[in-house]
Amino acid sequence: MFNCLFGRIQIIMKNTILFASFCITVTAFSCKKEDTVSTPVSVFSTYSSMDTIYQMLEVKPKYVSVNGATGGTFYGNSGTRYVIPANCLQDGAGNPVTTNVQFEVAEYLKKGDMIFSKMLPISDGEPLFSGGEISIHATLSGQPIYLRPGGCTVSATIPKDKDSTQGMQFFSGQPVANSVDNKVNWRRLTDTVNAVIYNGDTVKIISDSLKECNADIFMTLPHYQAFSIVFNISGGIQLPYLSLLHAWTMYDNYKGIRPLVNYSDGIFRESHVPDIPVHFVFYALINGHFYAGVSGATPKTGETYSVTLVETDPKAFKGQLNNLTN
């Protein structure tokens, strides 16, 4: 009887140990399985605002010291050649400046640079075909310096791209106040001093003022089309506010950009884009993440086009725009 009882105890203990071992194994397996399940983490940076992205991507100016008495020649960051004539600078009171002056220059020669620097080639709402935009300013001890009137001019010779259309004219940049996407409006000057000159592989801008200058031309008899554009965001993300979205038409083969603004019921309906190859460009900052998309088309009346926004790196996206057909 004792042996039987002892045998039963052994069986019970053995089963208990096996059951406990099984529970431990199942628990460990469950914990291990839970540890391998994680929420996907974005590999891209987060940003506090779209202004932060614009500041990061805008064209950075170059600073050069030039003597007012001797003048000088120097190159900007894009290879643009500037010529400052001798004895042609003055201060705000009209006094000649013959000491060293700090020049600040920047060039906007690619569409990505134009968009993210808020330097769009647009005149009173109408898109321009640009040969290149430049900004040139001079200061002495923090005070602005000017060109002397009566024949003094500064020139900027810009490397000519294949999209630098012939027949461009001189446009002067006027500041735009309270604009989210554009800080300059271009106005054509028809005097005989400010000019655009073609020299083979360069476009030369001559200006009698230190300011924003542009070699531009309006489109000739554009064949405008009436079409629609829809967009979506990868992952099923919804756009919280339409104001977060930035949308453009970029003209292929030209330095031309036009904003997309006619939006209702989830659709952009456009009627002022011609039937030439273009790219539709969309981007937005959503919960600190930058989403963007590009879609190419030759617009035709009655057609509907689509753009998908995916999370991406802003610098890489700007590079993509700069490398699209120019």
Disulfide bonds with the S-S distance in Angstrom:
Cys88-Cys152 2.05
